[in-house]
Amino acid sequence: MKAYFDHEKLNVYQVSLAFNEWIGELLPSIEAKAAAKDQLDRAATSIPLNIAEGNGKFSKRDRARYFDIARGSALEAAASLDVLVSRKLMAAQVISAKQQLVQIVNMLMGLLKGLGYNFETQTALVREEGDYSFSFEQEQEQEKE
């Protein structure tokens, strides 16, 4: 297929379209009406749309923002697949789809690094070893604010 726009030349865009093709074949097979099914559709659709929009931005900061949103949508799509499998609304055969999502996330991380995205200054991910304790005093202080 001839590329008319720059985003169409991006490998990550092409992989995200392949993922969307797979999702398009999968969704009709899920008979139940489930929020995760609709969320999977929206998240999968969001990936190439944000890649295209981000690639069209002139500033590095704007491009990085949209690529990061696309990365988040890929992670959301993976979680949606997990929810559908855990609810037994689809077969557990999602390995190839997850591999595509890993590839998409890795490619987007590469684009973000190329734009000078500083991962160290971004908010750290929540990890299990974190302290989740919340005291009654902290709650009262927040209510006063």
Rosetta constraint file for C-alpha pairs under 8 A:
AtomPair CA 3 CA 8 HARMONIC 5.53 0.50
AtomPair CA 3 CA 9 HARMONIC 6.40 0.50
AtomPair CA 4 CA 8 HARMONIC 7.10 0.50
AtomPair CA 5 CA 9 HARMONIC 7.40 0.50
AtomPair CA 6 CA 10 HARMONIC 7.28 0.50
AtomPair CA 6 CA 55 HARMONIC 7.44 0.50
AtomPair CA 6 CA 56 HARMONIC 7.89 0.50
AtomPair CA 7 CA 13 HARMONIC 6.72 0.50
AtomPair CA 7 CA 51 HARMONIC 7.12 0.50
AtomPair CA 7 CA 52 HARMONIC 5.21 0.50
AtomPair CA 7 CA 55 HARMONIC 5.86 0.50
AtomPair CA 7 CA 56 HARMONIC 7.50 0.50
AtomPair CA 8 CA 13 HARMONIC 6.35 0.50
AtomPair CA 8 CA 14 HARMONIC 6.99 0.50
AtomPair CA 8 CA 52 HARMONIC 7.75 0.50
AtomPair CA 9 CA 13 HARMONIC 7.57 0.50
AtomPair CA 9 CA 14 HARMONIC 7.81 0.50
AtomPair CA 10 CA 14 HARMONIC 6.61 0.50
AtomPair CA 11 CA 15 HARMONIC 6.21 0.50
AtomPair CA 12 CA 16 HARMONIC 6.07 0.50
AtomPair CA 12 CA 104 HARMONIC 5.78 0.50
AtomPair CA 12 CA 107 HARMONIC 6.00 0.50
AtomPair CA 12 CA 108 HARMONIC 7.06 0.50
AtomPair CA 13 CA 17 HARMONIC 6.28 0.50
AtomPair CA 13 CA 48 HARMONIC 5.64 0.50
AtomPair CA 13 CA 51 HARMONIC 6.52 0.50
AtomPair CA 13 CA 52 HARMONIC 7.52 0.50
AtomPair CA 14 CA 18 HARMONIC 6.34 0.50
AtomPair CA 15 CA 19 HARMONIC 6.24 0.50
AtomPair CA 15 CA 100 HARMONIC 7.10 0.50
AtomPair CA 15 CA 104 HARMONIC 6.76 0.50
AtomPair CA 16 CA 20 HARMONIC 6.20 0.50
AtomPair CA 16 CA 44 HARMONIC 7.81 0.50
AtomPair CA 16 CA 47 HARMONIC 6.49 0.50
AtomPair CA 16 CA 48 HARMONIC 5.72 0.50
AtomPair CA 16 CA 100 HARMONIC 7.90 0.50
AtomPair CA 16 CA 104 HARMONIC 6.71 0.50
AtomPair CA 17 CA 21 HARMONIC 6.17 0.50
AtomPair CA 17 CA 48 HARMONIC 6.64 0.50
AtomPair CA 18 CA 22 HARMONIC 6.43 0.50
AtomPair CA 19 CA 23 HARMONIC 6.25 0.50
AtomPair CA 19 CA 44 HARMONIC 7.46 0.50
AtomPair CA 19 CA 97 HARMONIC 6.82 0.50
AtomPair CA 19 CA 100 HARMONIC 6.61 0.50
AtomPair CA 19 CA 101 HARMONIC 7.68 0.50
AtomPair CA 20 CA 24 HARMONIC 5.99 0.50
AtomPair CA 20 CA 44 HARMONIC 5.99 0.50
AtomPair CA 20 CA 45 HARMONIC 6.77 0.50
AtomPair CA 21 CA 25 HARMONIC 6.48 0.50
AtomPair CA 22 CA 26 HARMONIC 6.19 0.50
AtomPair CA 22 CA 97 HARMONIC 7.72 0.50
AtomPair CA 23 CA 27 HARMONIC 5.96 0.50
AtomPair CA 23 CA 41 HARMONIC 7.24 0.50
AtomPair CA 23 CA 44 HARMONIC 7.48 0.50
AtomPair CA 24 CA 28 HARMONIC 7.45 0.50
AtomPair CA 25 CA 29 HARMONIC 7.54 0.50
AtomPair CA 26 CA 30 HARMONIC 7.03 0.50
AtomPair CA 27 CA 37 HARMONIC 7.06 0.50
AtomPair CA 27 CA 41 HARMONIC 7.74 0.50
AtomPair CA 30 CA 37 HARMONIC 7.69 0.50
AtomPair CA 30 CA 89 HARMONIC 6.35 0.50
AtomPair CA 30 CA 90 HARMONIC 6.49 0.50
AtomPair CA 31 CA 89 HARMONIC 7.90 0.50
AtomPair CA 32 CA 89 HARMONIC 7.03 0.50
AtomPair CA 33 CA 37 HARMONIC 7.34 0.50
AtomPair CA 34 CA 38 HARMONIC 6.75 0.50
AtomPair CA 35 CA 39 HARMONIC 6.04 0.50
AtomPair CA 36 CA 40 HARMONIC 5.87 0.50
AtomPair CA 36 CA 80 HARMONIC 5.37 0.50
AtomPair CA 36 CA 81 HARMONIC 7.77 0.50
AtomPair CA 36 CA 83 HARMONIC 6.62 0.50
AtomPair CA 36 CA 84 HARMONIC 6.41 0.50
AtomPair CA 37 CA 41 HARMONIC 6.37 0.50
AtomPair CA 37 CA 80 HARMONIC 7.14 0.50
AtomPair CA 37 CA 84 HARMONIC 7.12 0.50
AtomPair CA 38 CA 42 HARMONIC 6.32 0.50
AtomPair CA 39 CA 43 HARMONIC 5.94 0.50
AtomPair CA 39 CA 77 HARMONIC 7.58 0.50
AtomPair CA 39 CA 80 HARMONIC 6.73 0.50
AtomPair CA 40 CA 44 HARMONIC 5.93 0.50
AtomPair CA 40 CA 76 HARMONIC 7.48 0.50
AtomPair CA 40 CA 77 HARMONIC 5.15 0.50
AtomPair CA 40 CA 80 HARMONIC 5.37 0.50
AtomPair CA 40 CA 81 HARMONIC 7.07 0.50
AtomPair CA 41 CA 45 HARMONIC 6.13 0.50
AtomPair CA 42 CA 46 HARMONIC 6.02 0.50
AtomPair CA 43 CA 47 HARMONIC 6.58 0.50
AtomPair CA 43 CA 73 HARMONIC 4.94 0.50
AtomPair CA 43 CA 74 HARMONIC 6.74 0.50
AtomPair CA 43 CA 76 HARMONIC 6.20 0.50
AtomPair CA 43 CA 77 HARMONIC 5.35 0.50
AtomPair CA 44 CA 48 HARMONIC 7.79 0.50
AtomPair CA 44 CA 73 HARMONIC 6.79 0.50
AtomPair CA 44 CA 74 HARMONIC 6.76 0.50
AtomPair CA 44 CA 77 HARMONIC 5.95 0.50
AtomPair CA 45 CA 49 HARMONIC 6.59 0.50
AtomPair CA 46 CA 50 HARMONIC 5.90 0.50
AtomPair CA 46 CA 70 HARMONIC 6.51 0.50
AtomPair CA 46 CA 73 HARMONIC 6.26 0.50
AtomPair CA 47 CA 51 HARMONIC 6.28 0.50
AtomPair CA 47 CA 69 HARMONIC 7.83 0.50
AtomPair CA 47 CA 70 HARMONIC 4.50 0.50
AtomPair CA 47 CA 71 HARMONIC 7.18 0.50
AtomPair CA 47 CA 73 HARMONIC 5.77 0.50
AtomPair CA 47 CA 74 HARMONIC 6.33 0.50
AtomPair CA 48 CA 52 HARMONIC 6.05 0.50
AtomPair CA 48 CA 70 HARMONIC 7.21 0.50
AtomPair CA 49 CA 53 HARMONIC 6.15 0.50
AtomPair CA 49 CA 70 HARMONIC 7.91 0.50
AtomPair CA 50 CA 54 HARMONIC 5.76 0.50
AtomPair CA 50 CA 66 HARMONIC 5.40 0.50
AtomPair CA 50 CA 67 HARMONIC 6.47 0.50
AtomPair CA 50 CA 69 HARMONIC 6.71 0.50
AtomPair CA 50 CA 70 HARMONIC 5.33 0.50
AtomPair CA 51 CA 55 HARMONIC 5.98 0.50
AtomPair CA 51 CA 66 HARMONIC 6.50 0.50
AtomPair CA 51 CA 67 HARMONIC 5.68 0.50
AtomPair CA 51 CA 70 HARMONIC 6.18 0.50
AtomPair CA 52 CA 56 HARMONIC 6.40 0.50
AtomPair CA 53 CA 57 HARMONIC 6.76 0.50
AtomPair CA 53 CA 63 HARMONIC 8.00 0.50
AtomPair CA 53 CA 66 HARMONIC 6.90 0.50
AtomPair CA 54 CA 62 HARMONIC 6.68 0.50
AtomPair CA 54 CA 63 HARMONIC 4.36 0.50
AtomPair CA 54 CA 64 HARMONIC 7.07 0.50
AtomPair CA 54 CA 65 HARMONIC 7.28 0.50
AtomPair CA 54 CA 66 HARMONIC 4.63 0.50
AtomPair CA 54 CA 67 HARMONIC 5.97 0.50
AtomPair CA 55 CA 63 HARMONIC 5.91 0.50
AtomPair CA 56 CA 63 HARMONIC 7.51 0.50
AtomPair CA 57 CA 62 HARMONIC 6.04 0.50
AtomPair CA 57 CA 63 HARMONIC 5.45 0.50
AtomPair CA 58 CA 62 HARMONIC 7.30 0.50
AtomPair CA 58 CA 63 HARMONIC 7.21 0.50
AtomPair CA 59 CA 63 HARMONIC 6.30 0.50
AtomPair CA 60 CA 64 HARMONIC 5.99 0.50
AtomPair CA 60 CA 115 HARMONIC 5.94 0.50
AtomPair CA 61 CA 65 HARMONIC 6.19 0.50
AtomPair CA 61 CA 115 HARMONIC 7.94 0.50
AtomPair CA 62 CA 66 HARMONIC 6.48 0.50
AtomPair CA 63 CA 67 HARMONIC 6.20 0.50
AtomPair CA 64 CA 68 HARMONIC 5.95 0.50
AtomPair CA 64 CA 111 HARMONIC 7.95 0.50
AtomPair CA 64 CA 112 HARMONIC 5.70 0.50
AtomPair CA 64 CA 115 HARMONIC 6.73 0.50
AtomPair CA 64 CA 117 HARMONIC 6.86 0.50
AtomPair CA 65 CA 69 HARMONIC 6.28 0.50
AtomPair CA 66 CA 70 HARMONIC 6.20 0.50
AtomPair CA 67 CA 71 HARMONIC 6.21 0.50
AtomPair CA 67 CA 108 HARMONIC 6.25 0.50
AtomPair CA 67 CA 111 HARMONIC 7.68 0.50
AtomPair CA 67 CA 112 HARMONIC 6.95 0.50
AtomPair CA 68 CA 72 HARMONIC 6.22 0.50
AtomPair CA 68 CA 108 HARMONIC 7.39 0.50
AtomPair CA 68 CA 112 HARMONIC 7.48 0.50
AtomPair CA 69 CA 73 HARMONIC 6.21 0.50
AtomPair CA 70 CA 74 HARMONIC 6.29 0.50
AtomPair CA 70 CA 108 HARMONIC 7.81 0.50
AtomPair CA 71 CA 75 HARMONIC 6.44 0.50
AtomPair CA 71 CA 104 HARMONIC 7.46 0.50
AtomPair CA 71 CA 105 HARMONIC 5.44 0.50
AtomPair CA 71 CA 108 HARMONIC 6.30 0.50
AtomPair CA 71 CA 109 HARMONIC 7.80 0.50
AtomPair CA 72 CA 76 HARMONIC 6.13 0.50
AtomPair CA 73 CA 77 HARMONIC 6.06 0.50
AtomPair CA 74 CA 78 HARMONIC 6.34 0.50
AtomPair CA 74 CA 101 HARMONIC 5.92 0.50
AtomPair CA 74 CA 104 HARMONIC 7.20 0.50
AtomPair CA 74 CA 105 HARMONIC 6.64 0.50
AtomPair CA 75 CA 79 HARMONIC 6.32 0.50
AtomPair CA 75 CA 101 HARMONIC 7.44 0.50
AtomPair CA 75 CA 105 HARMONIC 7.71 0.50
AtomPair CA 76 CA 80 HARMONIC 6.10 0.50
AtomPair CA 77 CA 81 HARMONIC 6.28 0.50
AtomPair CA 78 CA 82 HARMONIC 6.39 0.50
AtomPair CA 78 CA 98 HARMONIC 6.37 0.50
AtomPair CA 78 CA 101 HARMONIC 6.97 0.50
AtomPair CA 79 CA 83 HARMONIC 6.24 0.50
AtomPair CA 80 CA 84 HARMONIC 6.23 0.50
AtomPair CA 81 CA 85 HARMONIC 6.19 0.50
AtomPair CA 81 CA 94 HARMONIC 7.38 0.50
AtomPair CA 82 CA 86 HARMONIC 6.00 0.50
AtomPair CA 83 CA 87 HARMONIC 6.12 0.50
AtomPair CA 84 CA 88 HARMONIC 6.21 0.50
AtomPair CA 84 CA 89 HARMONIC 5.21 0.50
AtomPair CA 84 CA 90 HARMONIC 5.90 0.50
AtomPair CA 85 CA 89 HARMONIC 5.92 0.50
AtomPair CA 85 CA 90 HARMONIC 5.25 0.50
AtomPair CA 85 CA 91 HARMONIC 6.10 0.50
AtomPair CA 85 CA 92 HARMONIC 5.58 0.50
AtomPair CA 94 CA 98 HARMONIC 6.12 0.50
AtomPair CA 95 CA 99 HARMONIC 6.10 0.50
AtomPair CA 96 CA 100 HARMONIC 6.28 0.50
AtomPair CA 97 CA 101 HARMONIC 6.31 0.50
AtomPair CA 98 CA 102 HARMONIC 6.12 0.50
AtomPair CA 99 CA 103 HARMONIC 6.19 0.50
AtomPair CA 100 CA 104 HARMONIC 6.17 0.50
AtomPair CA 101 CA 105 HARMONIC 6.09 0.50
AtomPair CA 102 CA 106 HARMONIC 6.06 0.50
AtomPair CA 103 CA 107 HARMONIC 6.07 0.50
AtomPair CA 104 CA 108 HARMONIC 6.11 0.50
AtomPair CA 105 CA 109 HARMONIC 6.10 0.50
AtomPair CA 106 CA 110 HARMONIC 6.26 0.50
AtomPair CA 107 CA 111 HARMONIC 6.34 0.50
AtomPair CA 108 CA 112 HARMONIC 6.10 0.50
AtomPair CA 109 CA 113 HARMONIC 6.10 0.50
AtomPair CA 110 CA 114 HARMONIC 6.11 0.50
AtomPair CA 111 CA 115 HARMONIC 6.32 0.50
AtomPair CA 112 CA 116 HARMONIC 6.52 0.50
AtomPair CA 112 CA 117 HARMONIC 5.28 0.50
AtomPair CA 113 CA 117 HARMONIC 5.21 0.50
AtomPair CA 113 CA 118 HARMONIC 7.42 0.50
AtomPair CA 118 CA 122 HARMONIC 6.98 0.50
AtomPair CA 120 CA 124 HARMONIC 7.92 0.50
AtomPair CA 126 CA 130 HARMONIC 6.93 0.50
AtomPair CA 134 CA 138 HARMONIC 6.59 0.50
AtomPair CA 134 CA 139 HARMONIC 7.38 0.50
AtomPair CA 135 CA 139 HARMONIC 6.53 0.50
AtomPair CA 136 CA 140 HARMONIC 6.33 0.50
AtomPair CA 137 CA 141 HARMONIC 6.22 0.50
AtomPair CA 138 CA 142 HARMONIC 6.28 0.50
AtomPair CA 139 CA 143 HARMONIC 6.32 0.50
AtomPair CA 140 CA 144 HARMONIC 6.38 0.50
AtomPair CA 141 CA 145 HARMONIC 6.58 0.50
